[in-house]
């Protein structure tokens, strides 16, 4: 009996092995997904990674990219830098030379991976987070700050405020309240430059991590009586700020958050305190985006959706996750156009595509992704490719887009990136690429 | 001067919120000599259980009662499966066990109730009291005042419980020496189960108030970080110390956050601020140099 059982087990092992081999022979593009679904930012991660994975599933259910199927494996980082690096090392082995872009969705993990991903020739996508001087592709060939950087976002908010004040902020006072980390500190240099140019007073108010107590900061706001508060929060800091603003009577309509402080996860728990609050965004909320509606129909209709809580479908962060998926898949499609349709692309080939991406309005419309992303056109000199935001307002139940695309102050901000990247290259002994030859 | 008083009052009221969390630590330390690292996780678990039941259509008051039941069960399970085998072991073993318990609870709570950030509506508006605002131009939150009242009531009840009841005296005896308490017939298991259940209740109150203010989410576990300097300052085994320590930490961190950065900038240049994260710890460490047992902590004299 024991022998029969062993024989059956051996046969089963062989059968599974042969299936695995056949599976490996199919054309696949592997995504190492460094996700965070537990820990302090797990609630945000559920929506972001859920949206991204749902899109990859959707692409597969539509036949893949020219027949190449998207595969992925998640590794839990808990938004922790050390765990992020560990996950990267683990999954890069599985990807081999054919890795799809890595989206750590964490500025800290992105910083930790910049050198490694360049050495491994794996594209590091820092879409709306991460090291912002990586805009300069001559120094950072494998790091992509696509869609927008914190500095461009901050200057676009200033531009909006200027428009609200008949073109002048002279004599106004703007408080910048920020998470006291790399994420919160990145825009300061741009805001200081804007303050000099536009002659407004900038009051900086840092908040210590995690930001679950902000009594002193909001008393300072009450003392300074700024005209506006530009708010750079994340996680619990966002809900706490909205409640604290209510406590000191600061009008939420004059408080403008970053795109990481403008989701339903931030406003719903704050209740009435969030009504009127504004934030930057690059994607709209709602299921009326054709692509999102189709994902619901195709993926969730087949019971293959990634979200355990389906009510998140169409939320700001879910739709942003879908936008990550669109960027990655379109880069793979672009790479295939150059290097061979229906083939698995190498990390280096995908990096080329990310540097030569051109997602215009017509392409976004064809994908059903109008409203999920601004038009993006990247190059070796400009890994950002857009730098536009929209502003949205919480009406008590949902986010409502209030503006068209607003451009950041490119003339002011991009030279700062260039100088910072040059300094990085000098410190690391990197010889910048000649972008004219990088075609 | 008006602004100074406003900051001071705001700080004192915030301090009461820290005290609420610190009370849970004190209870268990006082009754078992264990520093319960899992107290922050218990706050999270309690609040998430309330919103979990509310999400299933249970009315809030009943959800609170059910959550209390869950906390009692958690306390009993902790005594049965974690602590019972460790009777008489060095305090460090018990402390390490509570670290393990922390990770277990942090994983269990979202598994049971999901990890979405959720509101708790207690019906107390976190808005300034109009009378104080109009008359003195001082912002004092109605919510903070109610929270202070609840904390004060808890302290009175717990003080009476520890000083005046038989169980309270038994708890103190157990804390002094497990083996000696057992030798005179104090039922250690029952005592520990009771104290963990009471600590669960305190965690529930803290979770409700903190959750109502900031939303129920994983970050509630960080409230423990706010309680640690309070405990160092007030003493690990004093209910009154938790309150006084909370008030001192709350007021000093707010005043420091407002008044120190400009002085530091004038002295050293650069941009200071966000010092709330470390200032209470520095203050507590300085205090340790002067009074290692904390303000109200019991001074131990070991004879050799």
Interface residues (C-beta under 8 A of the other chain):
Chain A: X37 X38 X39 X40 X41 X42 X43 X46 X180 X188 X204 X205 X206 X207 X208 X209 X210 X212 X213 X215 X216 X217 X219 X220 X222 X223 X235 X236 X239 X240 X243 X246 X247 X248 X249 X265 X266 X268 X269 X270 X271 X273 X308 X309 X312
Chain B: X3 X6 X7 X10 X11 X14 X17 X106 X107 X110 X114 X115 X116 X117 X118 X119 X121 X126 X127 X128 X133 X139 X141 X143 X210 X213 X214 X215 X216 X217 X218 X219 X221 X222 X223 X226 X253 X254 X257 X258 X271 X273 X274 X275 X276 X277 X278
